Amino acid sequence: MRELDILTFGCRLNAYESEVIKAHALAAGEKDTVYVNTCAVTAEAERQARQAIRRLRRERPDARIVVTGCAAQISPEAYAQMPEVDRVLGNAEKLDPKNYGVTSEARIAVNDIFSVNETAGHLVQGFEGKARAFLQVQNGCDHRCTFCIIPFGRGNSRSVPLGALVEAARKLVANGYREIVLTGVDITAYGADLPGRPTLGSMLRRLLALVPELPRLRLSSIDPAEVDGDVLALLADEPRLMPHLHLSLQSGNNLILKRMKRRHTREDVLAFCDHAQRLRRDVVFGADVIAGFPTETDSMFDETFELVETCGFTYLHVFPYSPRPGTPAARMPSVPNAVRKARAARLRAAGKAAERRFHESCVGSKTRLLIETPRLGRSEHYAPVRLDMDALPGTIVPASIEGVGPQALFGRLTG
């Protein structure tokens, strides 16, 4: 009988929750089972999940296949109807140990995600094959961007109390992790549902103070409309907070942002990036961008392209617009698919060029690397660095940057 397997699609929050799934399934003694933790952010993500499910059944005809994640939460019947699938678990149900190791079970266990009003702090011990750990601080989203289906997979925003975060962070550091990435659906909404309404920044300050043994803390995607002053203050005075901010940008045109129902403007993003760079000159930015949103004209797209160039976004995650049934944007006048793809390709090329320029600016500098594999590490700015000799994965080591390759910087250990 083969062992338990987890196949994860999508975001870092899913990666974190896959570790929770693994822990519950192993504790229940499950064998020869594959959990497919799906993503619903694009139609392509769902297509890949369905393709993987069919391939798994061909490769493992006797295995039990359980589908969960956002796509399963939103469309449970569609996955239950696939002949390859044995069970469908919702996003709340996948985190409940009662749903593992049971002999009598419903084919679909998916409840109303909007009925969930709290997020438990799960004590994940580690992440197999990973040098850094993820820590969930928040789940769900109270906003309703017109292109996004994710609130219907995740529910409303709810935060993990500080005490549970501190306990989990201490456990991860004790287990050898030198860097923790805080993750969630909308982490800048942290604390609005908790007593006293703490902000993300105040939580970060307390977490770093209460876990002084943690060398590096990194943020996942943040909403420029919600970032509080404490986050920026920490960026200025706390070297353990990594100088790499990934913004949920989506567009650089104000009319498109309004039609997306985003809460920031082009001018807000420019001001945010300028302020952050004044506080910490070495900060770098990444961004999520949608190309070809409904009604986007060439001139509107050009504004997005210009904003990417002006702010110097070093890492771009570019998505050609993908209509999601049930969202307002899916009913708006669409941009031809070929145009969406061409705009996405242009943005990706700009992102690659910006990344190259940043890498070239690093040559001759000193850095500290989190080692991922014996000859590959990541700098504080998340730049990949290939080394001239082996280093121990999971450690943080000093290095000098000697050159630039096609996919990574070249570095030399100095310690």
Contacts in CASP RR format, 6 or more apart in sequence:
PFRMAT RR
TARGET T0000
AUTHOR 0000-0000-0000
METHOD contacts of the structure
MODEL  1
MRELDILTFGCRLNAYESEVIKAHALAAGEKDTVYVNTCAVTAEAERQAR
QAIRRLRRERPDARIVVTGCAAQISPEAYAQMPEVDRVLGNAEKLDPKNY
GVTSEARIAVNDIFSVNETAGHLVQGFEGKARAFLQVQNGCDHRCTFCII
PFGRGNSRSVPLGALVEAARKLVANGYREIVLTGVDITAYGADLPGRPTL
GSMLRRLLALVPELPRLRLSSIDPAEVDGDVLALLADEPRLMPHLHLSLQ
SGNNLILKRMKRRHTREDVLAFCDHAQRLRRDVVFGADVIAGFPTETDSM
FDETFELVETCGFTYLHVFPYSPRPGTPAARMPSVPNAVRKARAARLRAA
GKAAERRFHESCVGSKTRLLIETPRLGRSEHYAPVRLDMDALPGTIVPAS
IEGVGPQALFGRLTG
1 31 0 8 1.000
1 32 0 8 1.000
2 31 0 8 1.000
2 32 0 8 1.000
2 60 0 8 1.000
2 63 0 8 1.000
3 31 0 8 1.000
3 32 0 8 1.000
4 22 0 8 1.000
4 25 0 8 1.000
4 26 0 8 1.000
4 30 0 8 1.000
4 31 0 8 1.000
4 32 0 8 1.000
4 33 0 8 1.000
4 34 0 8 1.000
4 35 0 8 1.000
5 33 0 8 1.000
5 34 0 8 1.000
5 35 0 8 1.000
6 18 0 8 1.000
6 21 0 8 1.000
6 22 0 8 1.000
6 34 0 8 1.000
6 35 0 8 1.000
6 37 0 8 1.000
7 34 0 8 1.000
7 35 0 8 1.000
7 36 0 8 1.000
7 37 0 8 1.000
7 52 0 8 1.000
7 56 0 8 1.000
8 14 0 8 1.000
8 15 0 8 1.000
8 18 0 8 1.000
8 37 0 8 1.000
9 36 0 8 1.000
9 37 0 8 1.000
9 38 0 8 1.000
9 39 0 8 1.000
9 45 0 8 1.000
9 48 0 8 1.000
9 49 0 8 1.000
9 52 0 8 1.000
10 39 0 8 1.000
10 41 0 8 1.000
10 45 0 8 1.000
11 39 0 8 1.000
11 41 0 8 1.000
11 183 0 8 1.000
11 184 0 8 1.000
11 220 0 8 1.000
12 134 0 8 1.000
12 181 0 8 1.000
12 183 0 8 1.000
12 184 0 8 1.000
12 220 0 8 1.000
13 134 0 8 1.000
13 136 0 8 1.000
13 139 0 8 1.000
13 183 0 8 1.000
13 184 0 8 1.000
13 185 0 8 1.000
14 37 0 8 1.000
14 39 0 8 1.000
14 69 0 8 1.000
14 70 0 8 1.000
15 127 0 8 1.000
15 134 0 8 1.000
15 183 0 8 1.000
16 124 0 8 1.000
16 134 0 8 1.000
16 135 0 8 1.000
16 136 0 8 1.000
16 183 0 8 1.000
17 37 0 8 1.000
17 69 0 8 1.000
17 91 0 8 1.000
17 94 0 8 1.000
17 95 0 8 1.000
17 136 0 8 1.000
18 35 0 8 1.000
18 37 0 8 1.000
19 124 0 8 1.000
19 126 0 8 1.000
19 127 0 8 1.000
19 134 0 8 1.000
20 94 0 8 1.000
20 95 0 8 1.000
20 122 0 8 1.000
20 124 0 8 1.000
21 35 0 8 1.000
21 37 0 8 1.000
21 68 0 8 1.000
21 94 0 8 1.000
21 95 0 8 1.000
22 35 0 8 1.000
23 122 0 8 1.000
23 124 0 8 1.000
23 125 0 8 1.000
24 95 0 8 1.000
24 96 0 8 1.000
24 97 0 8 1.000
24 99 0 8 1.000
24 100 0 8 1.000
25 33 0 8 1.000
25 35 0 8 1.000
25 100 0 8 1.000
25 101 0 8 1.000
27 97 0 8 1.000
27 100 0 8 1.000
28 97 0 8 1.000
28 100 0 8 1.000
28 101 0 8 1.000
29 101 0 8 1.000
30 100 0 8 1.000
30 101 0 8 1.000
32 60 0 8 1.000
32 62 0 8 1.000
32 63 0 8 1.000
32 64 0 8 1.000
33 63 0 8 1.000
33 64 0 8 1.000
33 65 0 8 1.000
33 66 0 8 1.000
34 56 0 8 1.000
34 60 0 8 1.000
34 63 0 8 1.000
34 64 0 8 1.000
34 65 0 8 1.000
34 66 0 8 1.000
35 66 0 8 1.000
35 67 0 8 1.000
35 68 0 8 1.000
35 94 0 8 1.000
36 49 0 8 1.000
36 52 0 8 1.000
36 53 0 8 1.000
36 56 0 8 1.000
36 65 0 8 1.000
36 66 0 8 1.000
36 67 0 8 1.000
36 68 0 8 1.000
37 68 0 8 1.000
37 69 0 8 1.000
37 94 0 8 1.000
38 45 0 8 1.000
38 46 0 8 1.000
38 49 0 8 1.000
38 67 0 8 1.000
38 68 0 8 1.000
38 69 0 8 1.000
38 70 0 8 1.000
38 71 0 8 1.000
38 72 0 8 1.000
38 79 0 8 1.000
39 45 0 8 1.000
39 46 0 8 1.000
39 49 0 8 1.000
39 69 0 8 1.000
39 70 0 8 1.000
39 71 0 8 1.000
40 46 0 8 1.000
40 69 0 8 1.000
40 70 0 8 1.000
40 71 0 8 1.000
40 73 0 8 1.000
40 74 0 8 1.000
40 149 0 8 1.000
40 150 0 8 1.000
40 153 0 8 1.000
40 324 0 8 1.000
41 70 0 8 1.000
41 148 0 8 1.000
41 149 0 8 1.000
41 150 0 8 1.000
41 319 0 8 1.000
42 319 0 8 1.000
42 322 0 8 1.000
42 324 0 8 1.000
43 322 0 8 1.000
43 323 0 8 1.000
43 324 0 8 1.000
44 322 0 8 1.000
45 71 0 8 1.000
46 71 0 8 1.000
49 67 0 8 1.000
49 71 0 8 1.000
50 82 0 8 1.000
53 65 0 8 1.000
53 67 0 8 1.000
53 79 0 8 1.000
53 82 0 8 1.000
53 84 0 8 1.000
53 85 0 8 1.000
54 82 0 8 1.000
54 84 0 8 1.000
56 63 0 8 1.000
56 65 0 8 1.000
56 84 0 8 1.000
57 63 0 8 1.000
57 65 0 8 1.000
57 83 0 8 1.000
57 84 0 8 1.000
64 86 0 8 1.000
64 87 0 8 1.000
65 84 0 8 1.000
65 85 0 8 1.000
65 86 0 8 1.000
65 87 0 8 1.000
66 85 0 8 1.000
66 86 0 8 1.000
66 87 0 8 1.000
66 88 0 8 1.000
66 89 0 8 1.000
67 79 0 8 1.000
67 82 0 8 1.000
67 85 0 8 1.000
67 87 0 8 1.000
67 88 0 8 1.000
67 89 0 8 1.000
68 88 0 8 1.000
68 89 0 8 1.000
68 90 0 8 1.000
68 91 0 8 1.000
68 93 0 8 1.000
68 94 0 8 1.000
69 89 0 8 1.000
69 90 0 8 1.000
69 91 0 8 1.000
69 94 0 8 1.000
69 153 0 8 1.000
70 91 0 8 1.000
70 149 0 8 1.000
70 150 0 8 1.000
70 153 0 8 1.000
70 154 0 8 1.000
71 79 0 8 1.000
72 79 0 8 1.000
72 88 0 8 1.000
72 89 0 8 1.000
72 90 0 8 1.000
72 91 0 8 1.000
72 110 0 8 1.000
73 90 0 8 1.000
73 91 0 8 1.000
73 110 0 8 1.000
73 113 0 8 1.000
73 152 0 8 1.000
73 153 0 8 1.000
73 154 0 8 1.000
74 149 0 8 1.000
74 152 0 8 1.000
74 153 0 8 1.000
76 88 0 8 1.000
76 90 0 8 1.000
76 108 0 8 1.000
76 110 0 8 1.000
77 108 0 8 1.000
79 85 0 8 1.000
79 88 0 8 1.000
80 88 0 8 1.000
80 107 0 8 1.000
80 108 0 8 1.000
86 107 0 8 1.000
87 105 0 8 1.000
87 107 0 8 1.000
87 108 0 8 1.000
87 109 0 8 1.000
88 107 0 8 1.000
88 108 0 8 1.000
88 109 0 8 1.000
88 110 0 8 1.000
89 99 0 8 1.000
89 109 0 8 1.000
89 110 0 8 1.000
90 109 0 8 1.000
90 110 0 8 1.000
90 111 0 8 1.000
90 113 0 8 1.000
91 113 0 8 1.000
91 153 0 8 1.000
91 154 0 8 1.000
92 111 0 8 1.000
92 113 0 8 1.000
92 116 0 8 1.000
93 99 0 8 1.000
93 109 0 8 1.000
93 110 0 8 1.000
93 111 0 8 1.000
95 120 0 8 1.000
95 122 0 8 1.000
99 105 0 8 1.000
99 109 0 8 1.000
113 152 0 8 1.000
113 153 0 8 1.000
113 154 0 8 1.000
113 155 0 8 1.000
114 155 0 8 1.000
114 156 0 8 1.000
116 155 0 8 1.000
116 156 0 8 1.000
116 158 0 8 1.000
117 156 0 8 1.000
117 158 0 8 1.000
117 193 0 8 1.000
118 158 0 8 1.000
119 136 0 8 1.000
119 138 0 8 1.000
119 139 0 8 1.000
119 158 0 8 1.000
119 159 0 8 1.000
119 160 0 8 1.000
120 160 0 8 1.000
120 164 0 8 1.000
121 136 0 8 1.000
121 160 0 8 1.000
121 161 0 8 1.000
121 164 0 8 1.000
121 165 0 8 1.000
121 168 0 8 1.000
122 136 0 8 1.000
122 168 0 8 1.000
123 167 0 8 1.000
123 168 0 8 1.000
123 171 0 8 1.000
124 133 0 8 1.000
124 134 0 8 1.000
124 135 0 8 1.000
124 168 0 8 1.000
124 172 0 8 1.000
125 171 0 8 1.000
125 172 0 8 1.000
125 175 0 8 1.000
126 133 0 8 1.000
126 172 0 8 1.000
126 175 0 8 1.000
126 177 0 8 1.000
127 133 0 8 1.000
127 134 0 8 1.000
127 177 0 8 1.000
131 177 0 8 1.000
131 178 0 8 1.000
131 179 0 8 1.000
131 370 0 8 1.000
131 371 0 8 1.000
131 372 0 8 1.000
131 377 0 8 1.000
131 378 0 8 1.000
131 393 0 8 1.000
131 394 0 8 1.000
132 177 0 8 1.000
132 178 0 8 1.000
132 179 0 8 1.000
132 180 0 8 1.000
132 181 0 8 1.000
132 218 0 8 1.000
132 370 0 8 1.000
133 172 0 8 1.000
133 177 0 8 1.000
133 179 0 8 1.000
133 180 0 8 1.000
133 181 0 8 1.000
134 180 0 8 1.000
134 181 0 8 1.000
134 182 0 8 1.000
134 183 0 8 1.000
135 165 0 8 1.000
135 168 0 8 1.000
135 169 0 8 1.000
135 172 0 8 1.000
135 180 0 8 1.000
135 181 0 8 1.000
135 182 0 8 1.000
135 183 0 8 1.000
136 160 0 8 1.000
136 183 0 8 1.000
136 184 0 8 1.000
137 159 0 8 1.000
137 160 0 8 1.000
137 165 0 8 1.000
137 182 0 8 1.000
137 183 0 8 1.000
137 184 0 8 1.000
137 187 0 8 1.000
137 190 0 8 1.000
137 200 0 8 1.000
137 203 0 8 1.000
138 157 0 8 1.000
138 158 0 8 1.000
138 159 0 8 1.000
138 160 0 8 1.000
138 184 0 8 1.000
138 185 0 8 1.000
138 186 0 8 1.000
138 187 0 8 1.000
138 189 0 8 1.000
138 190 0 8 1.000
138 191 0 8 1.000
139 154 0 8 1.000
139 155 0 8 1.000
139 157 0 8 1.000
139 158 0 8 1.000
139 184 0 8 1.000
139 185 0 8 1.000
140 150 0 8 1.000
140 151 0 8 1.000
140 154 0 8 1.000
140 155 0 8 1.000
140 156 0 8 1.000
140 157 0 8 1.000
140 158 0 8 1.000
140 184 0 8 1.000
140 185 0 8 1.000
140 186 0 8 1.000
141 148 0 8 1.000
141 150 0 8 1.000
141 151 0 8 1.000
141 154 0 8 1.000
141 155 0 8 1.000
141 156 0 8 1.000
141 157 0 8 1.000
141 185 0 8 1.000
141 186 0 8 1.000
141 189 0 8 1.000
142 151 0 8 1.000
142 156 0 8 1.000
142 157 0 8 1.000
142 186 0 8 1.000
142 189 0 8 1.000
142 192 0 8 1.000
143 151 0 8 1.000
143 186 0 8 1.000
143 261 0 8 1.000
143 263 0 8 1.000
144 151 0 8 1.000
144 261 0 8 1.000
145 250 0 8 1.000
145 260 0 8 1.000
145 261 0 8 1.000
145 262 0 8 1.000
146 259 0 8 1.000
146 260 0 8 1.000
146 261 0 8 1.000
146 327 0 8 1.000
146 328 0 8 1.000
146 329 0 8 1.000
146 332 0 8 1.000
147 250 0 8 1.000
147 260 0 8 1.000
147 290 0 8 1.000
147 293 0 8 1.000
147 321 0 8 1.000
147 324 0 8 1.000
147 327 0 8 1.000
147 329 0 8 1.000
148 324 0 8 1.000
148 327 0 8 1.000
149 324 0 8 1.000
149 326 0 8 1.000
149 327 0 8 1.000
150 185 0 8 1.000
154 185 0 8 1.000
157 185 0 8 1.000
157 186 0 8 1.000
157 189 0 8 1.000
157 192 0 8 1.000
157 193 0 8 1.000
158 193 0 8 1.000
159 189 0 8 1.000
159 190 0 8 1.000
159 191 0 8 1.000
159 192 0 8 1.000
159 193 0 8 1.000
159 194 0 8 1.000
161 194 0 8 1.000
162 198 0 8 1.000
162 203 0 8 1.000
162 206 0 8 1.000
162 207 0 8 1.000
165 203 0 8 1.000
165 207 0 8 1.000
166 206 0 8 1.000
166 207 0 8 1.000
166 210 0 8 1.000
166 211 0 8 1.000
169 180 0 8 1.000
169 207 0 8 1.000
169 211 0 8 1.000
169 214 0 8 1.000
170 211 0 8 1.000
170 213 0 8 1.000
172 180 0 8 1.000
173 180 0 8 1.000
173 211 0 8 1.000
173 213 0 8 1.000
173 214 0 8 1.000
176 394 0 8 1.000
177 394 0 8 1.000
178 214 0 8 1.000
178 215 0 8 1.000
178 216 0 8 1.000
178 370 0 8 1.000
178 394 0 8 1.000
178 395 0 8 1.000
178 396 0 8 1.000
179 215 0 8 1.000
179 216 0 8 1.000
179 217 0 8 1.000
179 218 0 8 1.000
179 242 0 8 1.000
179 370 0 8 1.000
179 396 0 8 1.000
180 214 0 8 1.000
180 216 0 8 1.000
180 217 0 8 1.000
180 218 0 8 1.000
181 218 0 8 1.000
181 219 0 8 1.000
181 220 0 8 1.000
182 204 0 8 1.000
182 217 0 8 1.000
182 218 0 8 1.000
182 219 0 8 1.000
182 220 0 8 1.000
183 220 0 8 1.000
184 220 0 8 1.000
186 223 0 8 1.000
186 226 0 8 1.000
187 200 0 8 1.000
187 219 0 8 1.000
187 220 0 8 1.000
187 221 0 8 1.000
187 222 0 8 1.000
188 200 0 8 1.000
188 222 0 8 1.000
188 223 0 8 1.000
188 226 0 8 1.000
188 227 0 8 1.000
188 228 0 8 1.000
188 231 0 8 1.000
189 200 0 8 1.000
189 223 0 8 1.000
189 226 0 8 1.000
190 198 0 8 1.000
190 199 0 8 1.000
190 200 0 8 1.000
190 201 0 8 1.000
190 203 0 8 1.000
191 197 0 8 1.000
191 198 0 8 1.000
191 199 0 8 1.000
191 200 0 8 1.000
191 203 0 8 1.000
199 228 0 8 1.000
199 229 0 8 1.000
199 230 0 8 1.000
199 231 0 8 1.000
200 226 0 8 1.000
200 227 0 8 1.000
200 228 0 8 1.000
200 230 0 8 1.000
200 231 0 8 1.000
201 228 0 8 1.000
201 229 0 8 1.000
201 230 0 8 1.000
201 231 0 8 1.000
201 233 0 8 1.000
201 234 0 8 1.000
202 228 0 8 1.000
202 230 0 8 1.000
204 217 0 8 1.000
204 230 0 8 1.000
204 231 0 8 1.000
204 234 0 8 1.000
204 241 0 8 1.000
205 230 0 8 1.000
205 234 0 8 1.000
205 238 0 8 1.000
207 217 0 8 1.000
208 214 0 8 1.000
208 217 0 8 1.000
208 234 0 8 1.000
208 238 0 8 1.000
208 240 0 8 1.000
208 241 0 8 1.000
214 240 0 8 1.000
215 240 0 8 1.000
215 396 0 8 1.000
216 240 0 8 1.000
216 242 0 8 1.000
216 370 0 8 1.000
216 380 0 8 1.000
216 396 0 8 1.000
217 240 0 8 1.000
217 241 0 8 1.000
217 242 0 8 1.000
218 241 0 8 1.000
218 242 0 8 1.000
218 244 0 8 1.000
218 382 0 8 1.000
219 231 0 8 1.000
219 241 0 8 1.000
219 242 0 8 1.000
219 245 0 8 1.000
219 246 0 8 1.000
220 246 0 8 1.000
221 246 0 8 1.000
221 247 0 8 1.000
221 248 0 8 1.000
221 288 0 8 1.000
222 231 0 8 1.000
222 245 0 8 1.000
222 246 0 8 1.000
222 247 0 8 1.000
222 248 0 8 1.000
223 247 0 8 1.000
223 248 0 8 1.000
223 263 0 8 1.000
223 264 0 8 1.000
224 247 0 8 1.000
224 248 0 8 1.000
224 249 0 8 1.000
224 264 0 8 1.000
224 268 0 8 1.000
224 269 0 8 1.000
224 272 0 8 1.000
225 262 0 8 1.000
225 263 0 8 1.000
225 264 0 8 1.000
225 268 0 8 1.000
226 263 0 8 1.000
227 272 0 8 1.000
232 275 0 8 1.000
232 276 0 8 1.000
232 279 0 8 1.000
233 279 0 8 1.000
234 241 0 8 1.000
235 241 0 8 1.000
235 243 0 8 1.000
235 245 0 8 1.000
235 276 0 8 1.000
235 279 0 8 1.000
235 280 0 8 1.000
235 283 0 8 1.000
236 279 0 8 1.000
236 280 0 8 1.000
242 380 0 8 1.000
242 381 0 8 1.000
242 382 0 8 1.000
243 280 0 8 1.000
243 282 0 8 1.000
243 283 0 8 1.000
243 284 0 8 1.000
243 380 0 8 1.000
243 381 0 8 1.000
244 283 0 8 1.000
244 284 0 8 1.000
244 285 0 8 1.000
244 286 0 8 1.000
244 315 0 8 1.000
244 380 0 8 1.000
244 381 0 8 1.000
244 382 0 8 1.000
245 276 0 8 1.000
245 283 0 8 1.000
245 284 0 8 1.000
245 285 0 8 1.000
245 286 0 8 1.000
246 285 0 8 1.000
246 286 0 8 1.000
246 287 0 8 1.000
246 288 0 8 1.000
246 315 0 8 1.000
246 317 0 8 1.000
247 269 0 8 1.000
247 272 0 8 1.000
247 285 0 8 1.000
247 286 0 8 1.000
247 287 0 8 1.000
247 288 0 8 1.000
247 313 0 8 1.000
248 287 0 8 1.000
248 288 0 8 1.000
249 269 0 8 1.000
249 287 0 8 1.000
249 288 0 8 1.000
249 289 0 8 1.000
249 307 0 8 1.000
249 313 0 8 1.000
250 257 0 8 1.000
250 260 0 8 1.000
250 262 0 8 1.000
250 288 0 8 1.000
250 289 0 8 1.000
250 290 0 8 1.000
250 293 0 8 1.000
251 257 0 8 1.000
251 260 0 8 1.000
251 262 0 8 1.000
251 289 0 8 1.000
251 290 0 8 1.000
251 293 0 8 1.000
251 296 0 8 1.000
251 300 0 8 1.000
251 304 0 8 1.000
252 266 0 8 1.000
252 269 0 8 1.000
252 303 0 8 1.000
252 304 0 8 1.000
252 307 0 8 1.000
253 266 0 8 1.000
253 296 0 8 1.000
253 300 0 8 1.000
253 301 0 8 1.000
253 303 0 8 1.000
253 304 0 8 1.000
254 265 0 8 1.000
254 266 0 8 1.000
255 295 0 8 1.000
255 300 0 8 1.000
256 293 0 8 1.000
256 295 0 8 1.000
256 296 0 8 1.000
256 300 0 8 1.000
256 304 0 8 1.000
257 264 0 8 1.000
257 265 0 8 1.000
257 266 0 8 1.000
259 293 0 8 1.000
259 294 0 8 1.000
259 295 0 8 1.000
259 329 0 8 1.000
259 332 0 8 1.000
260 290 0 8 1.000
260 293 0 8 1.000
260 329 0 8 1.000
261 328 0 8 1.000
266 303 0 8 1.000
266 307 0 8 1.000
269 307 0 8 1.000
269 311 0 8 1.000
270 307 0 8 1.000
270 310 0 8 1.000
270 311 0 8 1.000
273 285 0 8 1.000
273 311 0 8 1.000
273 312 0 8 1.000
276 283 0 8 1.000
276 285 0 8 1.000
277 283 0 8 1.000
282 381 0 8 1.000
284 314 0 8 1.000
284 315 0 8 1.000
284 358 0 8 1.000
284 381 0 8 1.000
284 382 0 8 1.000
285 311 0 8 1.000
285 312 0 8 1.000
285 313 0 8 1.000
285 314 0 8 1.000
285 315 0 8 1.000
286 313 0 8 1.000
286 314 0 8 1.000
286 315 0 8 1.000
286 316 0 8 1.000
286 317 0 8 1.000
287 308 0 8 1.000
287 311 0 8 1.000
287 313 0 8 1.000
287 315 0 8 1.000
287 316 0 8 1.000
287 317 0 8 1.000
288 317 0 8 1.000
288 319 0 8 1.000
289 304 0 8 1.000
289 308 0 8 1.000
289 316 0 8 1.000
289 317 0 8 1.000
289 318 0 8 1.000
289 319 0 8 1.000
289 347 0 8 1.000
290 319 0 8 1.000
290 320 0 8 1.000
290 321 0 8 1.000
291 301 0 8 1.000
291 304 0 8 1.000
291 318 0 8 1.000
291 319 0 8 1.000
291 320 0 8 1.000
291 321 0 8 1.000
291 340 0 8 1.000
291 341 0 8 1.000
291 343 0 8 1.000
291 344 0 8 1.000
291 346 0 8 1.000
291 347 0 8 1.000
292 301 0 8 1.000
292 320 0 8 1.000
292 321 0 8 1.000
292 335 0 8 1.000
292 339 0 8 1.000
292 340 0 8 1.000
292 343 0 8 1.000
292 344 0 8 1.000
293 321 0 8 1.000
293 329 0 8 1.000
293 335 0 8 1.000
294 321 0 8 1.000
294 329 0 8 1.000
294 332 0 8 1.000
294 333 0 8 1.000
294 334 0 8 1.000
294 335 0 8 1.000
295 332 0 8 1.000
295 333 0 8 1.000
295 335 0 8 1.000
296 321 0 8 1.000
296 335 0 8 1.000
296 343 0 8 1.000
301 343 0 8 1.000
304 347 0 8 1.000
305 346 0 8 1.000
305 347 0 8 1.000
305 350 0 8 1.000
308 316 0 8 1.000
308 347 0 8 1.000
308 350 0 8 1.000
308 351 0 8 1.000
308 354 0 8 1.000
309 350 0 8 1.000
309 354 0 8 1.000
312 354 0 8 1.000
313 351 0 8 1.000
313 354 0 8 1.000
314 351 0 8 1.000
314 354 0 8 1.000
314 355 0 8 1.000
314 358 0 8 1.000
314 381 0 8 1.000
315 351 0 8 1.000
315 355 0 8 1.000
315 382 0 8 1.000
316 347 0 8 1.000
316 348 0 8 1.000
316 350 0 8 1.000
316 351 0 8 1.000
316 354 0 8 1.000
318 344 0 8 1.000
318 347 0 8 1.000
318 348 0 8 1.000
318 351 0 8 1.000
319 344 0 8 1.000
320 337 0 8 1.000
320 340 0 8 1.000
320 341 0 8 1.000
320 343 0 8 1.000
320 344 0 8 1.000
321 329 0 8 1.000
321 334 0 8 1.000
321 335 0 8 1.000
321 340 0 8 1.000
323 329 0 8 1.000
323 330 0 8 1.000
323 334 0 8 1.000
324 330 0 8 1.000
356 404 0 8 1.000
358 381 0 8 1.000
358 383 0 8 1.000
359 383 0 8 1.000
359 404 0 8 1.000
359 405 0 8 1.000
359 409 0 8 1.000
360 404 0 8 1.000
362 379 0 8 1.000
362 381 0 8 1.000
362 383 0 8 1.000
362 401 0 8 1.000
362 404 0 8 1.000
362 409 0 8 1.000
363 401 0 8 1.000
363 402 0 8 1.000
363 403 0 8 1.000
363 404 0 8 1.000
363 409 0 8 1.000
364 400 0 8 1.000
364 401 0 8 1.000
364 402 0 8 1.000
364 403 0 8 1.000
365 400 0 8 1.000
365 401 0 8 1.000
366 398 0 8 1.000
366 399 0 8 1.000
366 400 0 8 1.000
366 401 0 8 1.000
366 414 0 8 1.000
367 379 0 8 1.000
367 380 0 8 1.000
367 385 0 8 1.000
367 398 0 8 1.000
367 399 0 8 1.000
367 400 0 8 1.000
367 401 0 8 1.000
368 379 0 8 1.000
368 380 0 8 1.000
368 396 0 8 1.000
368 397 0 8 1.000
368 398 0 8 1.000
368 399 0 8 1.000
369 377 0 8 1.000
369 378 0 8 1.000
369 379 0 8 1.000
369 385 0 8 1.000
369 387 0 8 1.000
369 391 0 8 1.000
369 396 0 8 1.000
369 397 0 8 1.000
369 398 0 8 1.000
369 399 0 8 1.000
370 377 0 8 1.000
370 378 0 8 1.000
370 394 0 8 1.000
370 395 0 8 1.000
370 396 0 8 1.000
371 377 0 8 1.000
371 391 0 8 1.000
371 392 0 8 1.000
371 393 0 8 1.000
371 394 0 8 1.000
371 395 0 8 1.000
371 396 0 8 1.000
371 397 0 8 1.000
372 378 0 8 1.000
372 393 0 8 1.000
372 394 0 8 1.000
373 393 0 8 1.000
374 387 0 8 1.000
374 390 0 8 1.000
374 391 0 8 1.000
374 392 0 8 1.000
374 393 0 8 1.000
375 386 0 8 1.000
375 387 0 8 1.000
375 389 0 8 1.000
375 390 0 8 1.000
375 391 0 8 1.000
376 384 0 8 1.000
376 385 0 8 1.000
376 386 0 8 1.000
376 387 0 8 1.000
376 408 0 8 1.000
377 384 0 8 1.000
377 385 0 8 1.000
377 386 0 8 1.000
377 387 0 8 1.000
377 391 0 8 1.000
378 384 0 8 1.000
378 385 0 8 1.000
379 385 0 8 1.000
379 409 0 8 1.000
383 408 0 8 1.000
383 409 0 8 1.000
384 407 0 8 1.000
384 408 0 8 1.000
384 409 0 8 1.000
385 399 0 8 1.000
385 401 0 8 1.000
385 408 0 8 1.000
385 409 0 8 1.000
385 410 0 8 1.000
385 411 0 8 1.000
386 405 0 8 1.000
386 408 0 8 1.000
386 409 0 8 1.000
386 410 0 8 1.000
386 411 0 8 1.000
387 399 0 8 1.000
387 411 0 8 1.000
387 412 0 8 1.000
387 413 0 8 1.000
388 402 0 8 1.000
388 410 0 8 1.000
388 411 0 8 1.000
388 412 0 8 1.000
388 413 0 8 1.000
389 413 0 8 1.000
391 397 0 8 1.000
391 413 0 8 1.000
397 413 0 8 1.000
397 415 0 8 1.000
398 413 0 8 1.000
398 414 0 8 1.000
398 415 0 8 1.000
399 411 0 8 1.000
399 412 0 8 1.000
399 413 0 8 1.000
399 414 0 8 1.000
400 411 0 8 1.000
400 412 0 8 1.000
400 414 0 8 1.000
401 409 0 8 1.000
401 410 0 8 1.000
401 411 0 8 1.000
402 410 0 8 1.000
402 411 0 8 1.000
402 412 0 8 1.000
403 409 0 8 1.000
403 410 0 8 1.000
403 411 0 8 1.000
404 410 0 8 1.000
END
